[in-house]
Amino acid sequence: MPRPEFSEARFLHSAGFIQLCRDAAAESSDKRFLSCGTDGDVWVWDTASSLEEGDDVDHKRISDRTHHAIAWHGADIYIGHTAIDFATNIEKQVVGRMTFPDFTSESPIANFSLDVSTLDVSKSGRLVAAGATDFTIKCIDRTDVNEYKRFECEGPILCVVIDPKEEFLASSSTDGFFRIWALTGDVSDGRQSVKAIKLLPHFGDLDIKKTRAQMCWTKDGSFVAVPCAGKVVLIERATWAQKRTFTVQALANETFSISTLSSCGQYLAASTLEGHICVWDINSGQLLSSSHYRRDGQAKTISSMTWHPAIKDQLVFCDIDEHMCSLMHCLSSSDVPEAASHRASLLEEDDDIDDFIGQPLRKRSALLDDDEDSKASADLGAIKARFGFSQDGVQLPVDFSGQSTRPSAVSSLLAPAWRPPTLPKAFVSGSTPTNLSQRYLKWNDVGVIRMFNTDDESSIEIEFHDVSIHPAIAIDNSDTNYTIGDMSAEAVVLAAPGIIEEKCR
């Protein structure tokens, strides 16, 4: 059996986030796939020629800036990009619909306050789900685009995937939670998910060096695969419990970032942030291959990965350094040492795995630790001695000459010297964290104040929910450096930090 091997890497788009997608239509036999980055272009790859033979791909210009979010169903392509409102000359972040293959632009189907970060379309093409860095998810019914379901998370959205039965939506976000949302029935509370499981560490903004947490449903919708630290977890639809984990002992300290299921539904592939690609048989749990993607002698982080539309045992992926490559013969198990031993582990139904996963690493170690120190920590006499008391509960005397009859830990209990209080940083309710490159200075029932910071410029946009109060306002913030703000129907107030000798603005 041939060994897994990587093809020659090809350039595509610009460095950063790049997303690959195939036609999601259930009956599709199209052998092409699409790629989208942040350079404003969508590339159409014909696997019969351009991928293997190096021919030119078909480049389609969408806008000045795309958001590395794309989904494809039959004659419809959905792309997250920045559009200009010609009435107000203000940029808007939208999900645009275009026809395939001519890429004729149709009217946008959804708007967001910040960049669109992920898109998915159902097998039937009826539902389109979009997540953005403004913490919101919208699921649009294509039969009535004026009606949509809106969900809110506690961080920028990393990935959304629609259940094949169109009953649930799975999402992952930078707050570390995997969530399940109901798409049927009354969804009046957009903050109440069906299930929320903490599987990842929290991190603030989207980062090319952090996990993409790209999930995938099994073909019949019975399970959803979620990549996380050291493993890929299979969540069962019936109970939303973790029923199986796919692991490789040598990669226990790496974070899996992307998972993708083959068209036949039998093979699960996942990649880590360090460039390892693993393929399992999803039914038996056997590890079929494990390969390490390196270029120019260095491991590369994979940004997106999908199965080849025409070749069963080949994966196509791109990295964050503007290259695309394929892994051929990835279903070969002959080169995996002790492949049979790397099988997925089943979890018992009564395992309290959710509580265990949610604990910090130190607490997990404490739960598993059963050595003598752990036993001594529950000894009442040891606790008394540690804090300067005898076995009878009498406080031991202190020698103020410098020597103490108590353990040295008691000295740490003495009151520290007085220090002046530290003033907290300026803060306004309704704002988002200052470390975000795109953040809210204020969001209330009157409107929103957004600030955009890049290496080249800084700007502020002010929008009123009721445009009859005042039209949108755009302000260059490069010199003024406003960092906090508030607004009402009568006024908008912005402020910048100052120093002791100089008053604030």
N, C-alpha and C positions, 0 to 999 in steps of 0.2 A: 504494500500500500504506500503511495507517495507521501512524503513528509510534508507537513504544513510549511509554507514559505510565503514571503512577502513579495509583491510585485514592485516594480520601480515606482517611486513616488512622483506625483505630478503636482505642479503649481495650480492653485485655484484661489480666487477671491483675495482678500487681504487678511493679515494676521488677526487673530481674535476668535470670537465665537463664529462657528460655521455649522449649519444644519443641513442634513441630508434627508430627503423624503422620497417615498415611492407612492404610486397610485393606491389609495386606500380602498377603492371600490372592490367589493367582494368578488366580482366576476372579471376583474381586470386581468389582461394578459400582456399589458404593455411592458416592454423590456427596457424602458428608459427610467431614469430617476433624476431628481432635481437637487441643486445645492444653492444655498442662500447664506450670505454673510452680512456684513454691515457696510458694504461698499455701494449699495444701491442696485446691484445686478442679481439676476437669477440665471444660473447656468443649467442647460438641458443636456444631460449625458445620455448618449445612445450606447448601450452596452455592447451592441454588435460591432461597433467600430471605435468610438472615441476613447473608451476606457483602456482597451488592450492595445490598440494599434497606434494611439497617439494622435489621432486626427483632431482637428479643431472642434470644440464643442459649440453649441448654439448659445450665444449670450443675449439675454433680454434685459433691457434697461427699464427699471421700475420707478425709481425716484432717486433723489440725491442721497437718501439714507434709508437702508432697510434695517430690520431689527433681528436678523438671524432666526426668524420664526416663520415657518412655511408649512402648509398642508395641501394635499392634492387629492381630489376625488373626480375621476372621469374628466369632464370638460371644464371643471371649476378648480381654480387655484386660489388659495387664501394666503395672503402675505402681510405680515406686520411691517409697517413702514411709516415714515414721517411725511405728512401732506401739508400743504400750505392752504389756509383758508384765505381765499382771494378777497373776501369782504373785509376782513380785519388784518390781513397780512401776518397772521399768527400761525405758528407751526402746531399741528395736531397729530397725535399718535393714533393711528387707525389700523383696523384690519380691513384690507382691501380685497375685493373679489375680482379675479381676472379669468378670462376664458383661455382654454388650452386647445391648440398649441400656438395661437396667434398672440396671446397675452393682451387682448383688448381689455382695457380697464373698465370696470363697472363701479357703481357707487359703493362706498364703504359700508360694511355691515355692523361695525362696532367702533366705538371711540374709547380711548383711555387717557388718563392724565399723564402717564409716563410710558416709557417704551414697552412694547409687546415683547414678552420673553419666550412664549411657547404657544403652539397651536396644535389642534388635533381635529380630525373630522371623522364621523362615524362611518361604518361600512356601507350604510345605506345612503350616506350623503345628506341626511336630514338634519343632523346636529353638527354644529361647529363650536368648539370650545377654545377660548383664548385666555391666557393668563398674562399679567403684566407686572412691572416692577412697582406699581402703586398698590400692591397687596391684594388686588381684586381679580376675580375670575368671572367671565361671562360665558354663558352657554346659549347660543342662538339657534332657534328652530328655523330652518330655511323655508318652511312653509308659511311662516309669518315672521319676518325679520324685525317687526316692531315689538315683538314679545321676546324677552330673554330672561334667563335666570341669572342672578348675580350672587356671588359668594365672596366672603372676605376672609383673608388669612392674617397672620401676624408677621409676615415678611414678604419680600419679593417672591413671585411664583417661579419655580424652577421647571416644572413639568406638569402637563395635564394630559390624561388619556381617558377616552370614552369607552365605557363597557360595551362589548359587542352586542349585548342585548338592549343597549340604550336606556338602562335603568339607573346606572350609577356613573359617577365621574370620580376618578382618582387624581389626587394632586399632591405635589411636594413643594416645599417652600424653604427659604433660608432660615426659618425659625427651627428647622430640624424635624418638623412633623410631616408624616404621611397621613392624608385625610381622604375619607370617602364621603361624597356628597350625593344625595338623592336627586334624580332628575325627573321622577314621576311623583304625582300627588301634590299636596300643598307644600310649597317651599317658601313660606312666608318669612322665616328667619334665615337670612343669608350667612349668619355666623355659626349656626348650629349644624355641625357635620354629623354624619351617621357614626363615624369612627375616626378617632385621631390617635396615632401611635408615634411616640418619639423614637426615631430611628437614627437621627443624625445630630451632630453637634450644631449649635446655633452659630451662624455667621451673618454679618450685616448686609452687604450688597453683593450683587452678582460679581463673580471673580473667575477669570479663566483658569486659575489654579485651584479652584474649589470644585466640589462635586456638582455634576449636572443633575443627579438624582433622576435620570430618565427611566421611567417604568414601562412595563408592557403587560397587557392582559394575555391570558392563554386564549386559544382560538375559540373555545366554547364559553369563555367568560367565567369559568369556575374559579380561577385563581388570578392574582395579579402579582407580578414579580417586582420587587423593590430592591435596588442596589444600596448597600450601606457599608459600614466599616467592616472589612474582613469577610464579607459574605453577600450573597443575594438571597433575600427572604421571599418565600412564597406565601402570600396571604390568601386564605380560603374565603370565597364569597359567602358561603352559608353562615359562617360565624364571625368573619373578619378576624380570625385568630391565625397566628403564624404556625403553619403546618409543616414546612420543610425549609431547610437552609442549604444552599449550594456554596461550598467552601473549597479552598485549596490550602493545605497546611503551610506551604511556602509563602503564601500571600496573606497570611493572617493579620499582618500589620499594615496592609494597604487598604485603601478605600475604593470600593467599586463605585463607578460613576454612571455607567450607561448599560442598559440591558435591552436586548432585542430578541424577538422570537421569529423563527423561520416561518415561511409561508405555509409549510405543512403542519406547523404546530408542534413538531417533535423535538426541535433543538433550541436551546437557550444559550445565547452568547452574551458575555458581559466583559467590560473593560475597566481597568483601574486607572487612577490618576497617574500612576507611574508607567503606563503603557503596556501592561500585561493584558492579554485577551484570552479568555477561557470559554470553552464550549462544552456544555453538558447535554446528555440525553435527559429531557425533562421528565420522562416516565420512569426510567431506572435510576436516575441521579448519577450515572457514570460520567466522569470527566473524560471527554473525547480528545481534547487538545488544550495545551497551554503554551502560548507564544508571547514573546517580548518584542514589542515594536521599538526599534531604535533607528535613528537616522544620524549620520555623521558621528557615530559612536556615542550618542546621547539618547536617553529615553525621552520620549515625547508624550505629552498629554493629549489624549484623544477627545475631540470635541463632539463628534457624532458618529454613529455607526448603524449600518443597516445590512440586511442580507442582499446578495446579488440577485437582481430580478430574474436572471436566466440560468445561473449556475448554482446548483443546490448546495455545494460544499465550499462556497466562497463568500467572504464578508468584504464589504466596502466601507471604509472609514476615512475621516479627515482629522488632522491635528490642529492645534491652535496656532501653528506656525505656517499657515497657508499651504499645506500639502495634503494631497489625497493619495491613498494607497489601498491595496486589497490584500487580504489574507486568503491564499488558495489552499485547498485540501484541508480545511479546518476541521473536518469530521474524522480525521485519522486518529486512532487511539493507540497505534503501535509505538509511538515515540514518547508517550507519557509514562514516566516511571511509576509502577504500581498504580496504574490508572484505576483498577478496580477498587482500590482502597479509598479513592477520593470520591466517594459517593455522598449524595445529599443525605443529611440526617433528618429523620422525622422527629417532630416534637409531639409529646403527649398532650392530650387535650387539657389535662389538669395542671400542666406546667404554667406557673405564673410568670411567663416570659415577658409580658408587657411591663410588669412592675420592675423586673430585673433590668431590662433594657433601658428604662427611664432613669435609672440611678446613675449618678456620676461615677467615674472610674474608681475613685478611692472608696466609695461606698460599696461598689461591686466587689472590690477586693476584700473588704471587711466582711461582706456576706459569705464569701467563699473561704476566708481564712479560718483555719481550725487549729492553729498551733498553740504553744503554751502561753504566748503573749496575749492571745485572744481570750484564753480561759482566765488569765490573771486579771484581765480588765473587768471581769465580773466579780472579783474578790473584794468584799467590803473592807477587809483589813488593809489590802493593798491601796485602796482608794484613800483611806484615812491617813496612811503613812505618807502618801504622795503629797497631801495637802497640809502636813504638819500636825497631825493628831495621833495620839496613842491608840492602842487597840481598845482602850476603855472610853475613847471619845474625848480625852482631856487634851487641850491645846498645849503643845510643847513650847517651852520658853525660847526667846530669841536672844542671842548674845550680840548686843549692839556694838561690840568692839570689832565686829567684822566676821566672827565665826558664829554659825548658827547650828543648833542641834536639829533643826528641821531639814528636810531635803531642799536642795537648791531651787526647786521649782516654786517654793513659797515666795522667794524674792520677786518673782514675776507678778505676784498678786498685789504687791504694794502699789499705792497710787502713784502714777507718773507725775512729773513736774508739769505745772500749768503751762499751756500753750494757747496763744490767741486763736480764736475760732477761724476756720477757713470758710470764706464766703463761697456759696455755690455758684455755678455758672448760670448765666442768664437763660431763662427758659420760658416758653409760652405754651399753654395748653393748646392742643390741636396741631402741634408741630411734630415733625419726624426727626430721627437722629441726625446729628450734624456731620457724621462721617459719610453720609450718602452724597453722591455726586449730583443727584436730582432729588430734592427734598421739598416738603411742605413747610413754609414758615407759619401758615395758618390754614385751617380748614374748619369752617363753621357753617351755620345755616344761611349766612349772607353770601359767602363765596369762598374762593381759595386764593392763596398767595403761594406761588411756586418759585423756587430758586434753582438755577442750573449753573453748575460750576464745572468748567473744563480747564485744560491747560492753557487754552487760547483766550477764553472769555468767561465772563460771569454776567448773568442776566436774571431779571425777576419778571414774572408774568402775574398779573392780577386779573381775575375773572369773577364777575358777579353771577350768581345763579339766575337772578332776574336782570336781564340785559337792559331793561327799561330804567334801572337805577343809574347805570353807567356802562359804557362799552368797555371791552377788555383794554388793559393798560400794559405796555411793555416798557421795562426800564433797564438801561445799561448799568450794571452793578460793578463794573471793573474798578472805578475810582471810589465810589461811595462805600462799598464793602458792607452793605446792610446784612445783618445776620438774624434779626428777629423782627416780627411784624404782627399786626393785629388789624382787624377791619370790622366795620359796622356799615349800616346803610347810609350813615352820614360822613364817615371818614375812613381813610386808610392810613395807618401809622407804621413807619419803618424806623429801625434804629440800628446803629453800628456801634461796635465796642470802642471805648476810649481808654486813656491812661490817666494816671493821677494828675499830671500837670495839664492835661488837656481834656476838656469836657467832651462827653459823648455827643454824637449827632442825634 
